[in-house]
Amino acid sequence: AKFALLFLRKPIYLQISDADGDDGYWAGTHIAAAKGSVVAVVSDDAENDSGVNGVGIFNACSLDYENTVPTPNGISNWSVAICGRAGSEIIVTASDRRFHACRDRDSSVQVWGNTQGGMSGVPMIGCDTHLIVAVGATRIQLYKINEEDVSAGEDLLSMRNSVTVRSNGEYDFIETISWGSDALQFVICRDHQIDVFRFDPGQDRMWLTQTVNTNADLRLANASLADDYIAGSSKDKKLHIWNRSTGKKMHALCDVEEDQELEPHDCIYPLSMLCFGHMLVTSSNIGCALCVWNMKTGQLAKRYNDAQEGGKHDALPTGCDAMSMVYIEHLNGFFCTTGFMDVWAFPTNEIQKIAATRRRGRD
């Protein structure tokens, strides 16, 4: 109930500038991650002029651009995660060839391995002490942060465990990996299967606790985990809700009316999603918008599209599709990359309200 009250009231909408203070469209596909005081954005376009050629770092409180950490040899990045405690975050990116880790704004860099991800990159998630990486079709690797001061030549992260997961074929890559309601559970998604894992950071262990299998006609692209529900988005941009206790499917949802069939160009990027109790916050099929769903009833509770109302840019098909979405705790808001960078903040206290209002005033 508390999440419904938070996310159903009118948010403060912000649009974030790039390194040059330009609100214009950014080339390439931009993927974001947020943790602690940092929002990190990477691009798959190594030649772009958006100011995010490498890892673009933004302050999670003020949303000001801070700096760009160059990627070695100008390699474009397909995925990004942040691990470590607030103030000493490690940003990890992955390309089609290697991993790259740097400690936030410092020059401590670690490069390792050949990645074996799918077409959408190498799924990764981070917490205060560890990084979890899905490699190829059958492996999940666990890396632990070196808590000591790292000198030249020493690793920021070291691998502590590797788990083999069941695959339905050589090219049945793990599409996404995301945390549950805490950093003790996570969920992985592949074409026809969702797996829930338990994580014990003290013992460097992770193990499978639940599997949801879908029918052959349903191709999944993303998944999110709540205490009572499992949510998945399919590659035709529909949402699917399962009861976590029974494993039974409850709802198939879409924010586009049934008589408005989605065209192929409307389905470029999978829907991003985050669970909050029985509320599910997702990106939208209709351009730059934020959707709030009730997973218990299967109802679309609210859609926010202040970007369109403010004349910033149009909705699909003439506008832009959401590429990724992350939660920013400092603003109780959602940072969405669409070629533009849009934020919907739902302040819960005066400090958050002042920060969001000041940011909006600068925009």
N, C-alpha and C positions, 0 to 999 in steps of 0.2 A: 504494500500500500504506500509506503514512504517513497518508493521510486516512481510510482504513478503520479504522486503529487509533485515531485521534482520535475519530471520530464513532460508533463502535460501543461505546464504554465509557459507563458511566452518567454523565449530565450533572448539573450543579447547576441545579435548576429555580427560577426566580424569577418573582414576579408584581409588576409595577411599579405604584406608586400615582400618582394624578393630582396636579394642583396643590394640591388640598385634603387630600392624604394619604388619599384615599378609594379603596378597592379595588373599588368598585361598577362596574356596567356603564356604559359611555360611549355616549351616543347618537350616531347618524350613522355614516358610513363613515370610518375613520381609516387614512390611508396614511402610511408611514414611509420615511425615508431616513437613511442613516448614513455618516459619513466623518470621519476624524480624531477630534477630541474631541467631536463633536456627533452626537446623534440628533435628528432633526426629525420632528414628527408634525403632519399637517394633517387637517382634517375637511371633509366636504362639507356640513355642517350649520352655517350661520352663526348659528343661534339656540340651539345646544346649550349645556348647562351643564356640560360635561365638563372645563373648564379648558383646552381646546385650541381656543378661538375665535380663530383666526389660526394662527400657527405655534408649537406647543409645543416648547420646547427642553429636551433632557435631556443630562446629562453622560455621555459614552460610557464613561467609566471607572467611575464610581460608580452610574450610572443614576438619579441624583437629578434631579428636576425643577428647572430653573433659572428659566425665565421664559417668557412668551408674547409674541411679537411680533405686535401687532395687524395684521390685514389692512385695507388702506384701504377705507373705506366699508362695512366689515363683510361683504365678499364672501367666500363660501365657496370653499374650494380643492379641486380635484380631483386634483392631482398635485404632487410635490415632488422636488427634487434638491439636492445639495450639491456645490459645487465650491470650489477654492481649497486652499491649503496649510494644514496643521495650525496652529491658533491664529488664522487669519484667514479662516475658511470663509465662503463666500457661500451663503446659503440662497435658492433660487429656487422659487416656487410658481406654479401656473397655475390659473386659474378658467375659466369659460366665456366670459370677456370680456377678460382681460388677464394679463400676467406681472407678478410682483412679486418684487424681489430685495432682500435686506438682508444686510449683512455681520455675520453671527452675532449677537452681543449688542449691536451698535452701532445707531445710528439712521440710518446711510447707506442710503438707499432709492432704488431705481430702478423705475419702472413704465413698461411699454411695450407697444404692439401690441394687436391683437385676436387671441386664440387661435383656432385652427381644429382642435381636437382631436375625437376620437371621443367616444362616450358615456362612456368611462372616463377622459377627460381628455387632457392633452397629455403624451405620453411624453418624459422627459428623463433624461439622465445627466450627471454631472460628474466631472472629474478635477482634478489640481492646477492646471492652467492654462486649461482650457476647459469650456464647457457645450455639449452637443449636444442639439438639440430636434427632435422629429419633428412637423411642422406639417401638418395635414390629411392628404390621401391621397398626396401626391406630392413633398413637400419635406422635406429634412433640413437644418437650419440649424446653423452652427457659430459660437459666440460665444467671444471671448477675454477673459480677466480683465484688467482694468486693474491692473497691478502697483504703480503709484504710489499714494501716499496720495490718496484721493478726497475732494475738498472739495465743498461744497454745489453742486448743479447738475451735477456731473460724473457720467458713467456708470460703474457698476461693471463692466459687460460691454459689449463692442461686437461686432457681427456681422462675421465675417471671410470666411465662405464659405457657399454654399447649393448643395445637390446635388438634382437632380430624380431621383426613383426611379419605376420602372414601377408603375402601378396597374391593377387589374382593374375599375375603375369609380369613379364619383364618391364613393360611400359606402364604398369599400374602405379604411377608415382604417388607419393604422399603430396597432396595439394596444399594443405595448410596445417598449422599447429597453433593452438591457442590455450591460454590458461582458463581454468574454471573460475569459481567465485573466490578462490584463494590460490596461492602458489603451491598448493599441495596436490592439485589435480590438473590434468591437461587433456586435451582432446585432439586427435589427428583425423584428418579427412582425406579419403581417396575416392575414386569414381563411384563405387557402389558400397562403400563401407565407412562407418565411423567407429573409432576405437577410443575408449576412455582409459586413461592411465592414472595411477597413483604415484606420487613422487615423495621420497623421503630424503631431504637434503642432508640430514645428519649422517646418513649411511651411504650417500651417493647411490641410491637405488631408485628404480622406476619399474612398475609392473602393470600389466594389463588387468583391468577390472570389469570391463563391459564392452560388448561389440553390438552395433546396430547394423544389420545388413538391409540393403534396399533392393528393389526389383531391378531387373536388367535394363529397363527403359529409363530409369532415373540416374542421371549423371551428376554427381555432387561436385561443388567447387569450393565450399567453405563450410565450417561448422563452429558452433559456439555451445558452451556448457553452462547450465544453470543447476541449482540444487535439485529441482524437480523435473526439469525438462532438458532435452537436447534439441538444438535448432540447427538446421542445415539449409544452405542455399544451393539450388541446382543450376546447371549451366544454361537453362532457359530462363533464369532469373526469377524462379519461384522460391518461396520459403516453405520449409517443411518442419513440423514440430512433432517430436516424439515424447511420450511419457517415459521418464527415466526409470521408474520402478518396474513398469511392465514391458517396456520396449516397443509398445504399440504406437503406431502413427496416429496423431490426433487431428492435425490440420495441414492443408496445402494452401498457401496464401500468395497473393500478388497485389501490388498497389496499382496495377493497371486493370481497368475494367475488362471483363471477358470478351467484349466485342471489339476491343482495341488490341489486336494481335501485335506482339512485339516483332519488329524486324531484326534481321541478323546484326545490323549495325547498332542496335540498341543493347546488345548483349556482349560487348567487348570485354568488360571487366566483371568479375563475380561480385555479388552483393557483399559488402562488409557488414559485420554484425557483432553486437556485444550484448550479453545478458545481464540484467539487473533484477534479481528476484524473479517475478513472473512477467516482467517487462523486457521486451527485446527492442533494442535500438539498431536500426539498419540504415545503410545508404538506400537510394531510391532508384527505381527503373526510369524515373522521369527527371533526368538532368540532375542539377545540383539541389538536392533536397535531403531532409532527414526524416525518417519514419519511426514512429513509436508504436509497437504492437503489444497487445495483451496475449501472451502465449496460452493462458488458461482458457480464454474465450475464443481466440483466433480472430480477434477484431483489430483493425487498424485504428488505433486511438487518436493519432495525430500525425499530420505531415507538415513539416516546416520548410518553406522555400523563400526565405527573405531575400536570397540572392536575386531571384527573379523579380520579386516585388520592388527591390531597390534599383532595378535596371542594370545590375552588374553584368549579367549574361543570361541567355535564354535557356529554356529547358530543351530536352531532346525533342525531335531529332536534329534541330539546328544548333543545339548547344553542346554540352560536354557531359560525359559519363564519369561517375565517381570511380577513381582508381583505388583508393584505400581510405580507411577511417580508423582513427585511434582515439582513446579516451585520455583527456588531460585532467588529472585529479585536482591540480591547483585552481582550475576554473570550473570544475564539475562540467566540463564541456567536451565537445567532439570536434576533432581536427580532421577535416576531409580534404583530400587532394583531388582536384578535378581538372588539372591544368592551371586552374586558379587554386588558391588555398583558402578554404572557408572554415569558420569556427562558429559553432552554436554553443554558447555558455549558459548554464542554468545555475546561477550563483546560489549558494546555500548560506552564505554569511556576508557581512558587510565588506570584509577584505576582498573576497572574490568579486563582489559587485563593483567595488571601486576599481579593481584591476581591469575588469572587462569594460567598464564605462570609459576609463582613460584610454584604453586601447582603441575603442570605437571612435573616441574623439579625435585621435591621431589619424585614423583612416578617413 
